[in-house]
Structure formats: C-alpha cells, structure tokens
C-alpha cells in the first residue's frame, strides 16, 4: 500500500492512500479500514480481503465507489474487484485517501480540474477548510441527500446506501464521466 506519509507534501494530514498513482477521482474518507496482514491493493483479491477484514460497512463503501466510477453502470459488480488496479479500462482511475485532521488548504483541491475530489460525509468535510471557493452548486434528492460542489470538488453524503442511494449516484455519475 502506498502511504502518503511517503509523500513530502502533506505527510501529517493523510494517514492512508490506496488506489491509482494518477487518479482521476479521489475519495476522501474519515477513518481507515483494518488493513489485512500482507495486503496488497493491486492484488486481484484486494477488495475482497478489505471487505472480509472490515465487514458490511466497507462492502457498502466499495459498492458505491464501484457504481460511481464504472464506465458502464451495469458492470459495477465486474469492476469492483479491480478498483485499485493501476490500469483498468473499465473504470475511471481512483484513489481513496483517509484524512486525519484539519486540511487547511482545501482550496488547493480545485486547482487541478482533471481530478474530481469527493469529500465523503460531514465528519470528513469538517476537516476541510475552504477559504476562497464556495461549494454553491447543488445536486439533490432532498435536504439530507444532497451534493454541494464547485468545479471538481464535491461534498457528498457518506458512502452508505441510506445517505447515498442509487438515485443520488445517478445524479453524480454524469459529472464524473464528462472527460471519459
């Protein structure tokens, strides 16, 4: 697993990074999964091992991510085992980042419009401090199931079916797949 503490830019802010080395989508989450012993994210069994070690909670996370990044929505089950592969033509390259504490330079996320930054849930969003950009645009089903965004930065509900149902996935997918 590539750890961002190997990255000199923000070592204290991020505890875990796994996924593509050049992602087009980065999912920011508040807490790290249990990492199985000898786990390699590029292994064909990586997702299954992660789900086995962490249970239904991480299964739901991986299902929602699969549905968001797969190029053909009907292929999300086929895509899921390969989410962390470095080169897969069936889905958009992605990474998962576990954010520790405060991320004071959140405005920097919007500087690269080629990467969609998906900040998942209120707990994670509370760690980001936006000074210059305002997440003023909305996609929503209702007050509780809404996505705020600006450019390529998205503040979404946590990756759980009750908060992030298929109807909300259907609203966000076209925005993530614009540059496929």
C-alpha positions as CSV (number, residue, x, y, z in Angstrom):
1,X,0.0,0.0,0.0
2,X,1.3,3.4,-0.9
3,X,1.1,5.6,2.2
4,X,1.0,9.4,1.7
5,X,3.4,9.8,4.6
6,X,5.9,8.8,1.9
7,X,4.8,12.0,0.1
8,X,6.6,15.0,1.4
9,X,3.8,17.5,0.5
10,X,1.2,16.6,3.3
11,X,2.5,13.8,5.5
12,X,0.6,14.7,8.7
13,X,-2.8,15.3,7.0
14,X,-3.3,11.9,5.4
15,X,-2.9,8.5,7.1
16,X,-3.7,6.2,4.1
17,X,-3.7,6.4,0.4
18,X,-4.5,3.5,-1.9
19,X,-5.5,3.3,-5.5
20,X,-4.2,4.7,-8.7
21,X,-0.9,6.6,-8.7
22,X,-2.5,9.1,-11.2
23,X,-6.2,9.1,-10.2
24,X,-9.0,11.0,-11.9
25,X,-11.2,10.7,-8.8
26,X,-10.1,10.8,-5.2
27,X,-12.5,9.8,-2.4
28,X,-11.7,11.3,1.0
29,X,-12.9,9.3,4.0
30,X,-12.6,10.0,7.7
31,X,-11.3,6.6,9.1
32,X,-9.1,3.9,7.8
33,X,-10.2,0.4,7.3
34,X,-8.5,-2.5,9.0
35,X,-5.7,-3.4,6.6
36,X,-5.2,-7.2,6.4
37,X,-1.8,-8.6,7.0
38,X,0.3,-8.7,3.8
39,X,-2.4,-6.9,2.0
40,X,-1.5,-5.5,-1.5
41,X,-4.0,-3.1,-3.0
42,X,-3.0,-4.2,-6.5
43,X,-3.8,-7.8,-5.8
44,X,-6.8,-9.3,-7.5
45,X,-8.1,-10.2,-4.1
46,X,-7.5,-6.8,-2.5
47,X,-11.1,-5.6,-2.4
48,X,-12.4,-9.0,-1.2
49,X,-9.8,-9.0,1.6
50,X,-10.6,-5.5,2.6
51,X,-14.3,-6.3,2.8
52,X,-13.6,-9.5,4.7
53,X,-11.5,-7.7,7.3
54,X,-13.9,-4.8,7.7
55,X,-17.3,-6.2,7.1
56,X,-20.5,-4.8,5.6
57,X,-19.5,-1.1,6.2
58,X,-16.6,-1.3,3.8
59,X,-18.6,-3.5,1.4
60,X,-21.1,-0.7,1.1
61,X,-18.3,1.9,0.5
62,X,-16.8,-0.2,-2.2
63,X,-20.1,-0.8,-3.9
64,X,-20.9,2.9,-4.1
65,X,-17.5,3.7,-5.3
66,X,-17.8,1.0,-8.0
67,X,-21.1,2.4,-9.1
68,X,-19.7,5.9,-9.4
69,X,-16.5,5.0,-11.3
70,X,-17.5,2.1,-13.6
71,X,-17.8,3.2,-17.2
72,X,-20.9,1.1,-17.8
73,X,-23.2,1.2,-14.8
74,X,-24.4,-2.4,-15.4
75,X,-20.8,-3.6,-15.0
76,X,-20.2,-2.3,-11.5
77,X,-20.0,-5.8,-10.0
78,X,-17.4,-6.8,-12.6
79,X,-15.4,-3.7,-12.0
80,X,-15.4,-3.8,-8.2
81,X,-12.6,-6.4,-7.7
82,X,-10.3,-4.3,-9.9
83,X,-10.8,-0.9,-8.4
84,X,-7.2,-0.5,-7.2
85,X,-5.6,-1.7,-10.4
86,X,-3.3,0.8,-11.9
87,X,-4.6,0.5,-15.4
88,X,-8.1,-0.7,-16.0
89,X,-10.2,0.4,-19.0
90,X,-13.5,-0.5,-17.3
91,X,-13.5,2.3,-14.7
92,X,-12.1,5.7,-14.0
93,X,-8.8,5.6,-12.1
94,X,-9.4,6.3,-8.5
95,X,-7.8,6.6,-5.1
96,X,-9.0,6.5,-1.5
97,X,-7.5,8.9,0.9
98,X,-8.0,8.8,4.7
99,X,-7.9,12.3,6.1
100,X,-6.5,12.7,9.6
101,X,-7.2,16.1,11.0
102,X,-7.6,19.6,9.5
103,X,-6.9,20.2,5.8
104,X,-6.4,23.9,5.9
105,X,-5.5,24.4,2.2
106,X,-8.7,22.7,0.8
107,X,-8.9,25.4,-1.9
108,X,-5.9,23.7,-3.5
109,X,-8.1,20.8,-4.4
110,X,-9.8,22.9,-7.1
111,X,-6.6,23.7,-8.8
112,X,-6.5,20.5,-10.9
113,X,-9.8,20.3,-12.8
114,X,-8.7,16.9,-14.2
115,X,-9.2,15.3,-10.7
116,X,-12.5,15.1,-9.1
117,X,-12.2,15.4,-5.3
118,X,-15.1,13.7,-3.5
119,X,-15.2,14.6,0.2
120,X,-17.4,11.9,1.8
121,X,-19.6,12.8,4.7
122,X,-19.9,15.5,7.4
123,X,-17.1,14.1,9.5
124,X,-14.7,14.3,6.6
125,X,-15.9,17.6,5.4
126,X,-15.4,19.1,8.9
127,X,-11.7,18.5,8.4
128,X,-11.5,20.7,5.2
129,X,-11.3,24.5,5.4
130,X,-12.3,26.3,2.3
131,X,-11.4,29.9,2.2
132,X,-11.7,31.0,-1.4
133,X,-14.0,28.6,-3.1
134,X,-17.7,28.2,-2.2
135,X,-19.4,24.9,-2.8
136,X,-22.5,26.8,-4.0
137,X,-23.8,24.4,-6.7
138,X,-26.1,21.5,-5.7
139,X,-27.4,18.1,-6.8
140,X,-30.1,16.9,-4.5
141,X,-32.9,14.4,-3.9
142,X,-33.9,16.2,-0.7
143,X,-32.3,18.2,2.1
144,X,-30.4,15.2,3.6
145,X,-29.4,13.6,0.3
146,X,-27.6,16.4,-1.5
147,X,-24.2,17.1,-3.0
148,X,-22.6,20.5,-2.9
149,X,-19.9,21.3,-5.4
150,X,-17.7,23.8,-7.1
151,X,-15.7,22.9,-10.2
152,X,-14.2,19.5,-9.4
153,X,-14.7,19.5,-5.6
154,X,-17.7,17.6,-4.4
155,X,-19.1,17.4,-0.8
156,X,-21.2,14.3,-0.7
157,X,-23.0,12.3,1.9
158,X,-21.1,9.4,3.5
159,X,-20.8,6.4,1.3
160,X,-23.8,4.5,2.8
161,X,-26.9,3.4,1.0
162,X,-29.3,5.4,3.3
163,X,-27.3,8.6,2.7
164,X,-26.1,7.9,-0.8
165,X,-28.8,5.9,-2.7
166,X,-28.7,4.9,-6.3
167,X,-30.8,8.0,-7.3
168,X,-28.0,10.2,-6.0
169,X,-25.4,8.1,-7.7
170,X,-27.3,8.6,-10.9
171,X,-27.1,12.4,-10.5
172,X,-23.3,12.4,-9.8
173,X,-22.1,9.9,-12.3
174,X,-22.5,12.1,-15.4
175,X,-20.4,14.8,-13.8
176,X,-17.6,12.3,-13.0
177,X,-17.7,10.8,-16.5
178,X,-17.6,14.0,-18.5
179,X,-14.0,13.6,-19.5
180,X,-14.0,9.8,-20.0
